[in-house]
């Protein structure tokens, strides 16, 4: 299945169609990665209940409707309650939801997904199933423009999230008073190159 990005030149012609295509790309990428996770179910991978995933797939990723329908539901072994993977996950989920563009279901879903996937060890764009950081930024511009404005220096998103959470708690995360004089500036703002996790997984299978 090929998930293409919406054509930018059509934005002025039909914004609603481009928004819909953008969401199909966003959620299609995310569900594709979660569906291929051999270690846990989609509910565990994305921190959403089966009911949420059913609605998400119906709206934006119908190719995954059967995979979602096959998930165990509430009361069944291995299913439905996504739980928490880390103590900071709930705080990050709330922070993200607070900065959603419209309060739509899509932003609530993405807040939960981002909070869960931020705990993974790779670049966030990889852990979300995107093909590059540009696709991740497209998601943020569409659903979390206030965060894009806050992150005007284009800090790596995981670093940005935890810096924001620490500042809310009055904690000093950085050892320098500002980024311009920090020795670790490349750690926070450096390039996020790499291959999509789907590509790495395919290479590992064929290797």
Secondary structure by P-SEA (a helix, b strand, c coil): ccccccccccccccaaaaaaaaaaaaaaaaaaaaaacccccccccccccaaaaaaaaacccccaaaaaaacccccccccccccccccaaaaaaaaaaaacccccaaaaaaaaaaaaacccccccccccccccaaaaaaaaaaccaaaaaaacccccaaaaaaaaaaaaacccccccccccccccccccccccccccaaaaaaaaaac
